[in-house]
Amino acid sequence: MLRTTVLFTFLAMSSAHAADAAKDYPGSRPIRLVSPFAAGGSTDTVGRLIAPRIAERLGQNVIVENRPGAGGMIGTSHVAKATPDGHTLLFISGAFVAHSAVTKNLPYDPVGDFAWVTRVLEYPFIVVTRADSPMHTVKDLIAAAKKNPRKLNYGSVGTGSVFHLAAEMFGAMTGTEMTHIPFKGGSEPNTELLGGRLDVIFTTTTSGMPHVEAKRMRALAVTSLQPWPQLPQLPTVAQTIPGYEVMSFNGIGVPRATPRPIVLRLNREIHAVLAQQDLRKRLTDQGNEVRPTTPEEFAGKVSSEIAKWQKVVRDRGIDVQ
């Protein structure tokens, strides 16, 4: 009986402490939104769009801090080990789940070491060939890949990237084999495709559509499960390969032990920011859809995406790091 009383007293004190922490949050210290990639990329750009608006809601500065390196592991590891008081946030993209699926011996648990606050937005990829390619549809691509095993080349920004895994999942679901050519730079696959050294790439809409609109490339399909609002003219890959879906995203997490009231406060304020019509327009004009979630929904999404890519890695025998 005494042991039970002590336990209840401890839980009550812990709950009261968490509630007090949330009541005083964020206090007099600025908040750091850690982007585990270099400044200037798409993830960094979105982070810098929303940071000042979160700051306005919270009444405290929100500073975007770039900690690039090791495929995002340096910045991510930093947040995992940070004091769990809501002053260090992690801004992730789909690269987080892909990297988690292919990398051995991560210095953090990609699911267990974080409390996931909310998804911010989602966006699909597009499947692109050269404008003079004989392939006009996804069916054409499948037929060409089956007729010429491993003779079609596709490029990506690196082994284990979402771009790489998207193409490998395509191969797994169609029983085809294409040759992967990884590059280090984000624009290199585009350059190599235009130069005739690649046959196809899976790329973002922001990277690929300007070339499509200039008639230098041809978009075969979009990787969202349903037609994408910003690209209503494009069929989905899923119309030819039922169930095929590749969506990247941005979202926010905090260290695992961050008090629940602080997580909920951040969730509420970020949702309010994402409801601002001028911001939504800026984000959707870039090809995104604003899709905030509950903490539980986002945690489930992160877990399921890691599991999906782990299956692709196993099925395709991809050499992990």
N, C-alpha and C positions, 0 to 999 in steps of 0.2 A: 504493500500500500504506500509506504514511504517512497519507494523507488518510483512508483507511478506519479506521485505528487511532485517529486523533484523533476521528472520528465516534463510534466505539464507546465511547471513553473518555468523551466528552461525554454520550452517552445513559446510560451507567452512572452517571455523577455526578448527572445529572438525576433518574434513578430513585431513587438513594440519598437525594437531597435531598427528593423527594416522600415517600418512606417515612418519613424523619425527621420531616417536617412532620406526617404523619398520626399518628406515634407520640406526639408532644408535644401534639397537638390535643385539646381546645381551648385548653390552656394557662391563663393567668391572666386572660384577657380575656373579657368576656361576649359572647354571640352576639346579633345583632339579626335578628329575623324581620320583614322589611319588608312591610307590607300596603299596597298602593298605593291603598287606598280609606279612607274615613272610618271612625272607630270606630263600632261598634254594628251594622254590617251583618252579613249572614250569613257572608261570608268572614272578617271580623274576629273574629266569634264563634268560629268553628272554630279559627282561629289561636290565640286565647287559651285554648281548651280544651287544645290539644296542646302549647303552648309550655312550660308548667311540667313536663310529663312528659318532654319531650325534655331539658330542663335536668337533671332527675333522672338520666336515663340517661348524660348527658355529664359530670355533675359540675360544671356551669358554668351561670350564669344565662342564660336565653334571654328577651330583652326584645322584646315586640311593639311595633313602631314604625310608626305610621300616617303615610304620606306621600301624601295624596290629591291629586288635581288632574289636569286634562287627560285625563280618561278612563283614568287609571291610568298615564299616561306618565311623570309626575314620579317616582313611587316606583320604577317599573320601570327608568327610565334611571339612577337613582341606583345601583341594584344592578348594572346592567350595567357601570358605571364603577368599582365598588368594588374594593378590593384583593382578589384571588382567594385568600383564605386560609381560607375556611370560616366567617368570622365575620359575614358579611352574607348572609342568605338572603332569597329572594323568595317570597312566598306568593301564588299566582295562583288565579284562577277561570276559568270559561269566557269571561268578559269579555275576558281576555287574547287569546285566539285570535280572537274576533270583532273586537276593536279592531285587531288586527294585519292582519286581512283587508280592512278598510275604510279604513284610514288611510294616506295617502300620506306619504312622507318621514319615517318614524319615526326618532327619534334613536338607535335601536339596531336590531340584527338580531334579530327575535324567536326565531329558531332558532339562528343562529350565535354570538350573544353570551352564551349561557347553557349551562351544563351542568345537565341536568334530573335531579334526585335521585330523586323518586318522586311518583306520584299518591297522594293521600290518600283521596279519596272521589269518588263520582259521584252525580248525582241527575238525574232527568228533569224535564220540564215537563208541565203539563196544559193541555188546550185547554178553555176555559171560556166559557159563555154565561150570560145571566141565567136565573133560575129560571123565568120566564114566557116564555122564548124558544120559538118553534115548532120550533127545531132540537134534536133529541134525540140525534143520532148524527153521526159524521164524514160519512157519506153525505148527511145532511140539509144539512150545512154546504157541501159541495161543490155540491150541487144548487142551493142558494140563491145561492151565489156565481156559478154559471154562468148562472142565470136573471137575475141583477141585477148585471152587471159593474160593478165599482167603487162599487156602492151600499152594500155592507156595509162597515162601519168596524171596524178593529181598532186597538188601542192598544199602545204599548210604552213603555219608559222612555227611549227615545231612538233616533235613527237610527244604525244600525250596532250596536245592542245585540243580544245573542243572542236576545232576545224578538222583535225586529224581523226578524232573519234567519230565525228559525224559521218565522214566518208567510210570509215570502217564499219559503222553500224549499217550503212547503206549496203556495203558488200555482204555483211552477215545476213541481212534480210532478203537479199536477192541472189545469193549464191554466186557472187562475182568476185573477181580479184583484179584490183588495179594496183599500180606501183606508186607508193608514197614517196614524195620528194619533199623533205622538210627544209624550211628556210629560217633564218634568224629574224628577219625584219618583217613588219606587218604589211608592207607594200610589195615585197618581193614576189609573192605568188601572183599578184595582179600583173606585174611586169613580165614575169615568165610566161603567163598565159597569153598576154598580148604578143609576146615575142615568138609564140608558136612552140615553146618548149614544154608546155603543159596542155593537157586536153580538157581538164575540168578542175574547178575549185569549189569548195563550200566556203562561203564568205559572208560577212555581215552586209546588211543592206546599205549602210553608210559607206562601206568600202566599194561595193560592187555596183550599186545602182547608178552612180554618175557615169560609169563606163557603159552601162546598158543604155542609158538615156542618150549617150553620145554615139550609140550604135557601134561601139568598139567591142562590146561583149553581148552575149545573148543569155538571158535568164531563162532557165528551163522550168524552175519551180521554187516555191518557198517551203521552208521546213516546219512551219506551224501546222498543227493538226487540222485547223480550220483556216479558210481563206483569211489572209492578213488584211486588216482594214486599210492600211496605207498602200497595199499592193493588190487591189481587187482584180487586176487583170491577170495575175499569175496563178496557175493551178498549184495545188499543194503536192508534195511528194507522196503524201498519204493517199491521194486519189489513185495512185498507181501501186503503192506499197502500203497496204492498210496497217495503221498503227505506227508508222514512221513519224517521229516528232523530235525535233531538236530546237530547244529554246534556251537562249542565254538570258541572263538577268543581272540586276544589281540589287543588293540588299545590305542590311546593317545588322551586325552582331556585337555582343559585348562579352567580357570574360564570364565564365560559367556561374560563378558565385555572386554575381551582381544581384542585389536585392530585387525581388519580384516587383515591388511597387515602382522601382526606378525603371525597370524594363517596360512596364505598362505605361508609365509616364512618357517615356521616349516613343513608344508605339503610338500613343494618342497624339503627341505633338507632330510627329512625322506624318501621320495620316492627315492632320490638319494642313500641313504644308503642301502635301500632294493633292489636296483638294483645291488649291489656288489655281484658277483657270488660266492665268498667263503662264504659270510654270508648266501646267499640263500641256498647253499648246506647244511650248518650246520643246518639251520632251517627245511629244507625238510627232512633231514636225521632223524630228531626227529619226523617225521610224520605229519608235518605241510605243508600248502601251503601258500606262501607269496602272499598276496592279498591287496595291498594298495588301497585306495579310495580317492575321493575328500572329503572335509569336509561335503558337503551336502549328499553324499552317505552314509557316516558313521553315520551322525546324523539320517538319515532315517532308517538305520539298527538298531541302538540302540532303536529307538522308536518302530519299528515293532517287535523286539524281546521282549521288555517289554510287548507289547500288546498281543503277542502270549502266553507268560507264564501267564499273568493275566487271559486269557481265560481258560487255563488249571486249574489254581487255583479255578476259579469259577465253572467250569464243574465238577471237582472232589471233591469239598467241602473241600479243603485243609485248615486246620487251619493256618491262617497267624499270624505273630508275632505282 
